[in-house]
Amino acid sequence: MVIPPAVRPPRLFDYLKPYVLKMHFTNKFVHAQVIHSPTATVACSASSQEKALRETMEVTRDVAAASKIGKILGERLLMKDIPAVTIHMKKEQRYHGKVKAVIDSVRGAGVKLL
């Protein structure tokens, strides 16, 4: 008698939480983007490297720049009708400093965090 292989259900994670917030910090700039994970495309992004933002900021790498990037990203998400995102932090990232500034300002702009 042959036992058929188990049937796996589809991965629900891709459909329950499709938008993921990822942050990247360099010595000069702050980058944040929201990725639509089922299609692996960038839904929205903001960076302190953008020409329009560089002129308005004094420093492009500190906590104030990170909070401004989070606020701009939150506004862009709401303009694209993306009401909620999940957060993906790297292993070495902690909820402190620039990471906290980005997350709190995205939350303050009106985007729900799952």
MARDOKOL-209058 format. One record per residue (C-alpha): residue number from 1; residue in three letters; x, y, z. Coordinates in Angstrom, 2 decimals, m for minus. Layout:
BEGIN
+-----+--------+---------+---------+---------+
| num | residu |    east |   north |      up |
+-----+--------+---------+---------+---------+
| NUM |    Ala |       X |       Y |       Z |
...
+-----+--------+---------+---------+---------+
This chain:
BEGIN
+-----+--------+---------+---------+---------+
| num | residu |    east |   north |      up |
+-----+--------+---------+---------+---------+
|   1 |    Met |    0.00 |    0.00 |    0.00 |
|   2 |    Val |    1.37 |    3.42 |   m1.03 |
|   3 |    Ile |    0.78 |    6.39 |    1.23 |
|   4 |    Pro |    0.23 |    9.60 |   m0.76 |
|   5 |    Pro |    2.28 |   12.66 |    0.23 |
|   6 |    Ala |    0.69 |   15.16 |    2.55 |
|   7 |    Val |   m1.07 |   18.08 |    0.89 |
|   8 |    Arg |    0.30 |   21.39 |    2.16 |
|   9 |    Pro |   m2.04 |   24.32 |    2.52 |
|  10 |    Pro |   m1.03 |   27.53 |    0.72 |
|  11 |    Arg |    1.11 |   29.94 |    2.68 |
|  12 |    Leu |   m1.30 |   32.32 |    4.31 |
|  13 |    Phe |    1.41 |   34.66 |    5.55 |
|  14 |    Asp |    1.76 |   36.19 |    2.09 |
|  15 |    Tyr |   m1.90 |   37.13 |    2.04 |
|  16 |    Leu |   m2.49 |   38.12 |    5.65 |
|  17 |    Lys |    0.42 |   40.54 |    5.92 |
|  18 |    Pro |    1.44 |   41.47 |    2.40 |
|  19 |    Tyr |    3.17 |   44.81 |    3.09 |
|  20 |    Val |    6.49 |   44.75 |    4.93 |
|  21 |    Leu |    8.42 |   47.81 |    6.17 |
|  22 |    Lys |   12.19 |   47.48 |    5.80 |
|  23 |    Met |   14.73 |   50.04 |    6.97 |
|  24 |    His |   18.35 |   50.56 |    6.04 |
|  25 |    Phe |   20.77 |   52.97 |    7.68 |
|  26 |    Thr |   24.15 |   54.00 |    6.29 |
|  27 |    Asn |   26.69 |   56.44 |    7.67 |
|  28 |    Lys |   25.25 |   59.17 |    5.46 |
|  29 |    Phe |   21.59 |   58.38 |    4.74 |
|  30 |    Val |   18.38 |   56.80 |    6.03 |
|  31 |    His |   16.30 |   54.58 |    3.73 |
|  32 |    Ala |   12.88 |   53.04 |    4.37 |
|  33 |    Gln |   10.70 |   51.10 |    1.96 |
|  34 |    Val |    7.52 |   49.06 |    2.01 |
|  35 |    Ile |    7.60 |   45.87 |   m0.03 |
|  36 |    His |    4.57 |   43.96 |   m1.32 |
|  37 |    Ser |    5.79 |   40.46 |   m0.46 |
|  38 |    Pro |    3.55 |   38.31 |   m2.75 |
|  39 |    Thr |    4.80 |   40.14 |   m5.84 |
|  40 |    Ala |    8.22 |   41.17 |   m4.43 |
|  41 |    Thr |    7.83 |   44.76 |   m5.61 |
|  42 |    Val |    8.44 |   48.03 |   m3.81 |
|  43 |    Ala |    5.08 |   49.58 |   m2.97 |
|  44 |    Cys |    6.45 |   52.81 |   m1.51 |
|  45 |    Ser |    9.79 |   54.21 |   m0.39 |
|  46 |    Ala |   11.40 |   57.26 |    1.18 |
|  47 |    Ser |   15.03 |   58.17 |    1.63 |
|  48 |    Ser |   17.05 |   61.06 |    2.93 |
|  49 |    Gln |   19.04 |   60.74 |   m0.29 |
|  50 |    Glu |   16.18 |   62.17 |   m2.38 |
|  51 |    Lys |   17.08 |   65.51 |   m3.88 |
|  52 |    Ala |   13.98 |   67.35 |   m2.63 |
|  53 |    Leu |   14.51 |   66.14 |    0.94 |
|  54 |    Arg |   18.26 |   66.74 |    1.12 |
|  55 |    Glu |   17.75 |   70.48 |    0.67 |
|  56 |    Thr |   15.32 |   70.72 |    3.59 |
|  57 |    Met |   17.39 |   68.64 |    6.05 |
|  58 |    Glu |   20.46 |   69.88 |    7.86 |
|  59 |    Val |   21.78 |   66.38 |    8.62 |
|  60 |    Thr |   20.65 |   63.34 |    6.61 |
|  61 |    Arg |   21.66 |   60.57 |    9.02 |
|  62 |    Asp |   20.47 |   61.36 |   12.55 |
|  63 |    Val |   17.31 |   60.56 |   14.50 |
|  64 |    Ala |   15.54 |   63.73 |   13.31 |
|  65 |    Ala |   16.13 |   62.71 |    9.69 |
|  66 |    Ala |   14.83 |   59.21 |   10.47 |
|  67 |    Ser |   11.62 |   60.59 |   11.96 |
|  68 |    Lys |   11.12 |   62.87 |    8.97 |
|  69 |    Ile |   11.60 |   59.91 |    6.60 |
|  70 |    Gly |    9.05 |   57.88 |    8.57 |
|  71 |    Lys |    6.52 |   60.71 |    8.43 |
|  72 |    Ile |    6.96 |   61.11 |    4.67 |
|  73 |    Leu |    6.71 |   57.35 |    4.16 |
|  74 |    Gly |    3.51 |   57.21 |    6.21 |
|  75 |    Glu |    1.94 |   59.97 |    4.14 |
|  76 |    Arg |    2.92 |   58.22 |    0.90 |
|  77 |    Leu |    1.44 |   54.94 |    2.17 |
|  78 |    Leu |   m1.87 |   56.59 |    2.95 |
|  79 |    Met |   m1.92 |   58.23 |   m0.48 |
|  80 |    Lys |   m1.54 |   54.75 |   m2.04 |
|  81 |    Asp |   m4.33 |   53.34 |    0.20 |
|  82 |    Ile |   m2.06 |   51.04 |    2.21 |
|  83 |    Pro |   m3.54 |   51.16 |    5.72 |
|  84 |    Ala |   m1.30 |   48.65 |    7.53 |
|  85 |    Val |    2.23 |   47.24 |    7.33 |
|  86 |    Thr |    4.34 |   44.74 |    9.23 |
|  87 |    Ile |    7.86 |   45.52 |   10.38 |
|  88 |    His |   10.90 |   43.52 |    9.39 |
|  89 |    Met |   13.95 |   44.31 |   11.47 |
|  90 |    Lys |   17.37 |   42.77 |   10.96 |
|  91 |    Lys |   18.85 |   40.69 |   13.73 |
|  92 |    Glu |   21.16 |   43.48 |   14.87 |
|  93 |    Gln |   18.43 |   46.15 |   14.83 |
|  94 |    Arg |   16.75 |   47.00 |   18.11 |
|  95 |    Tyr |   13.71 |   49.19 |   18.78 |
|  96 |    His |   15.87 |   52.15 |   19.71 |
|  97 |    Gly |   17.18 |   55.36 |   18.16 |
|  98 |    Lys |   16.68 |   55.69 |   14.41 |
|  99 |    Val |   14.60 |   52.51 |   14.15 |
| 100 |    Lys |   12.24 |   53.77 |   16.85 |
| 101 |    Ala |   12.03 |   57.19 |   15.16 |
| 102 |    Val |   11.02 |   55.70 |   11.80 |
| 103 |    Ile |    8.47 |   53.31 |   13.30 |
| 104 |    Asp |    6.89 |   55.89 |   15.62 |
| 105 |    Ser |    6.56 |   58.50 |   12.89 |
| 106 |    Val |    4.98 |   55.97 |   10.48 |
| 107 |    Arg |    2.54 |   55.08 |   13.26 |
| 108 |    Gly |    1.96 |   58.79 |   13.94 |
| 109 |    Ala |    1.09 |   59.40 |   10.29 |
| 110 |    Gly |   m1.88 |   57.06 |   10.68 |
| 111 |    Val |   m0.58 |   53.72 |    9.37 |
| 112 |    Lys |   m1.35 |   50.67 |   11.50 |
| 113 |    Leu |    1.52 |   48.36 |   12.39 |
| 114 |    Leu |    0.75 |   44.65 |   12.51 |
+-----+--------+---------+---------+---------+
